[in-house]
Amino acid sequence: MTLETKKSVFVELGKFLSQFSENNSVKNPAVQCNELFFEPFIDLIKLSQSHNGWYTQEQVYFSIHSWAEALTEKNLNQWLSRYNLENNKLINVALILAGNIPLVGFHDFLSVLITGNNVLVKTSSNDQHLLPFLAKYIIAIEPEFIGKINFVEGKLENFDMVIATGSNNTARYFEYYFKDKPSIIRKSRNSVAVLNGTETKEQLTALGEDIFRYFGLGCRNVSKLFVPKEYSFVPFFEAIFEYKDIIHYEKYANNYDYNKAVFLMSNFKLLDNGFLTLKEDKSHASPISSVFYENYDNIENLQNQLKEESEKIQCIVSNNLMENSIDFGQTQKPALWDYADNVDTISFLLTT
């Protein structure tokens, strides 16, 4: 199978995904295999929350829309143009996927297949349906993928490389278990935002997207704010008020009530707007419904601090205050070349 053929298959997948939106999914007769997959995919989206309580239709549709925008011919060409993908040795790559947000492991899945390799996928128990469905669509478009995609329920065997994603605890297990295999082992990370008080209301509202998308469960979600001393959080709370309806989702509300109670019983000082608590804390990993904050004295010292803490951080959001920071509202819209943990997956797969 040529690289152009593989790219064309994923472009077609992007066209398929582009048909679906929360308010108005419209079948495009020009999309291949729609008769087999369009209605079943809508049904699967409706069922997603029964498979994982955090996978509301809004969140699943957002993930689908993001991948529809990413899987274009232009994006694939720009992403892959820096690599030599001809005549590389084909291998079996095992993927152990997380399940914190919908299709969180799709980029690894795409990377393995676009490089021509075979993929053995062990899905998370929290996300067992979406990726296998898309794999069936890919195979329907190009049957040569039949032998290249395998979903594994039991023990992973007969693989040459592994990419495993989990918590810091599971990462230690992965590192030991796969010590004799080339591997990428991903640990827990969080994203942070650096504010200085000059942000516009629009920027702070967009920061709410970085905080609340996927209920804050992703490593690209902002869970920590760095602010100058005497910073007023009033504009921040006013700007994120439009996200107030998140408290009506039971699982989120339960976490809000529980975590707030724990904080208060521990006599922590909190800022609270009725659906989000702010707590001063040195840690980056805040619980659901809470964001931590920390004061800084000057940007230069903070820049050095964040460099030292880089292994804990996935994204930095700011108004150009930090090197390599991204704009407000963009954390959950990574490009194909924005690699998790800044580890180039394609280069890793080409090292054999």
N, C-alpha and C positions, 0 to 999 in steps of 0.2 A: 504494500500500500504506500503510495507516494505521500510526501508531506502535503502537497496541494490537495490531495483527496481527503486527508485527515482534517485539514483546515476547513474544507468545504462542508464536511459533516458537522463540525461544531458551529459554523456559520448558520447552517440549516437548523441546528438546535436553538441557536439564538433567535431565529425567526419564529420557531415554534413557541418559545417562551414569551416572545413579545406580544403574543395574542392575549395574554392573561393579565387582568387587573382586577382589583377588589370590586370596583364599581361597574365594570363593563368589559367582560371578556368577549371578544369578537373573533369568530372563526374566519381565517384567511384561506380561501380556496386554493391559493398558490402554494401553501405550505405542505410539504410532503407528509404523507402518512397521517393526515389529520383525522381521517375517518376512523382510524384505529385508536388514536391517542387523545384527541381533544377532549371529549366528554369524560373519559376515565380520569384524565388529569384534574379536571375541575372537581370530580368526585373525591379524588385523593386529597386535594387541598382542603375540601370541606371536612374530611375525616382527620386531618393532621392534628387537630387539637385533642382528639380522642386518643391519639398515639402519644402525644406529648403535650401536657397542659399549657406549656409556654408557647406552643406553635399556633398562635391565633391566626386566622385567615389574613389579617392585616400584615403580620410579620412574615408569613410565608409568601404572600404576594410581593412584599417589598424585596425579599431575597430573589425571587424569580425575576422581577423587573431589573434588579441590579445585574444579574447574569445575562439577561436579554441585551442590556446596553453594552456589556463587556464583549459578548461573543459576536463581533462584527469582523468582516474581512480586514478592515483598516486596523483595528486593535490587534488582531492576531498577527498580522504582518509586522506591525511595529514591535510587538513583543518578541517575536521569534527571529527578527532580522539580525540580532546580535550573536546568534548561535549558529554553529555548523551542525546541522541535524542529518547530514548525509552519511551513510555508511557507519553509523555508530552501532556498537555491539548490542544486540537485543537481550534484555534480561527480564527476570520476574521481580516485580517490586511489590512488597507488601505494604498496605496502608492500614493503620489502626486509627480510626477516625473519632473525633469528639462528636458530641450531640447537643452542644449548648445553644446553637442557633441553626436555623434551617440551612441545609446544604453547606455547612461549614467546611466540609472536606472536599468540595467540588474542585477547588483549584489544584490540589494534589492529584486528584483523579484525572483531571484534564492534562496536567503536566506529564504524567506517566504515559498516557495514550498519545499525546501529540509528539512525544519523542520516539514513538514506535514501540515502546516496551509493553509488556504484559502486566496487568494489574490484578493483585489479589486483595480484595477489600474486606476488612472486618469492620462493619458499621457499629456505631454506638447503639445500645439498646434504646436510646432516646431519639434516634433518627434512623429508622430501618426501612423507610418506604420511599422517600423522595428520590434519592440517588439511584436505587435499583430501577425505578420507573424510568428515569432519564437514560439509564444504560440500555434499557429495552428499546427506547426510541432511537438511540444511536445505532444499535444493531439492526433495527428495521431499515434505517437509512443506508447503512453500509454493513452487509452481513459478514464481511471479513473481520469485524470486531468480535464475532462470536467467540473465537478462541482466545481473545486477548483480555476479556473481562470476566473475572470470577469473583463471586461473593462467597465468603467463607464464614461458616457458623462455628466450627470447632477450632482445632489447633491450626495455626498457620504453618505450612510446610512448603519446602521446595521454592524458596525465594532467595534472591541475591542481595537485595537491599531492602531497607525498611524506613518508612516515615511514620512516626507514631506521635500522636498528640494526646496530652492528658494533663493532669494536675502535677504539682511538684512531687507529690508522693508516688504517683504512678510512673513519673519520669525516672525515678530511682530504680524502679522495677524494670522498666524498659531498658535502661542503660546496662543493667546487669544481664538481663535475658538476651539482649541483642549485641552483647559486647564483641562478638566475633563477626558481625555483619556491618558493612557501611550503613550508617544511619543518620537520620535527622530526628532528634528527640525534642519535641516542643513541650515546654513547661508553661506554668501559669504566667500570664502577663496582663498588665492593665495599661490603660491610656490615661494621660493627664492633660490638663489645660493650664496654660500660664496666662494670667490676666494682670492688667496694670491699671484698670479703672477708666481707660479711654475707649473701651469697646462700645460700639453702638448697640441699640436695642436689638437690631436685626442680627447682629453677630451673637449676642447672648441668647436670642431665641434659637438660632441655629445650633448653639452649644447644647441646648436642650435636646435636640435630635441626637447629638453625640452621646448624651447621657441616657436617654430613655428608649432609644431604638432597641428592639429585642429585649426590653425590660432591663437593660444593663448587663445582660448575661455574656456578652462577647468580650474578647480581649481587646477589641478596638473601641469599646465603650469607655468614655471618660468616667473615671471613678475617683479622681483626685484633682483638686484645684490648688494651684499655687498663686497666692495673692499677696500684695504688699501689706505691710502693717497698717492698721486703721482702715482697711478696705471696707467699703459699705456693700453689703450683699443685697440691699434694697433693689437696685436696678436689675440684678440677676434674678431675684425672685419675681419681680414684675414681668421680666421678659419671658420666663419659662412658664408663666401662668397658663398659657394655652395648652400645656400638657396635663392639666389638672385631671382630665377624665381617666388618666391611667389608674387612679385610685379606685375606679369602679370595677377594675378587673380583680376578681377574688384572690387569685394567687399572689398578685402584687400587694394587694391590701393586707393580706395576712402577714406578708413579710414586713410591710411597713409597721403594722401594729406590734409585731413581735420584736423587731429590732429596736424600735423606739422605746418599748418597755424595758428591754435589756439595758439600753444606754442610760435611761433615767434611773433605773434601780442601781446602776453603778455610779450615779451622781455625776455623769458626764454633762457638760454644758452643750446644749444643742440649739441650732437655729432650725426652725420648722415652719413649713408653709401649708401643712395639711396633706401633702402627698410626697414630700421629700425632706429628709433631715440632712443638715450639714453639721459635721463633727470635726473638730480640730484633731488631727491624728497624723503621725509620721508615716503610717503605712500607705501603700498604694491600693490595696485590695479592700474596697469597702463592700459591705453587704448590700443586697438588693434593697432599693428604696432609700439608700443613703449615699452621700458623697462626702469624702474626707477633704479637708483643706489644710494648708500649711502656709505660714507667712514666710516671705523672703525679704532680705535686706537690699540686695541689688541683683540685677540681671546676670552680671558676669559670674557671681558666686553660684547663682542658681544654675546657670549653664554648666558649670563644672560639676555641680551636684548631680544633675540629670545624666551627665556622661558617666559618672561613677555608678549610677543606678540603671544604666541602659539595659542590663539583662532582665530587669523587671518591667520594662516599659515597651509597649507596642507602638503607640503613636503619641506625638506631642502636638497639641492644638494651641495655636496662638495667632495673634495679629502681627506676624513677622517678628516676634520678640526672641524667638529661639531659632537656632540653625535647624534646617530640615523639618520645620514644623509645617503642619497642614492647616488649611482654612477651617473655620468653624462650620460644622454641619457636614463635613466630608469624611468622617472616620469610617463610616460604613459603606463607602463607595470607592473601594480600592481599585486601581487599574490592574491589569493582568501582570504587570511588571512590579507591582508593589508586594513584595514577598513577606510572608509572616516571619517575624523575628529577624528580618533583613538577611535571611539565608536564601540564596539563589537556588531554587529547587531544580531548575533546568540544568544549571551547571553541575549540581550534585549528581543528577541522573546521567550526565555525560562523562563522568569520571572513570567509568569502567574501562 
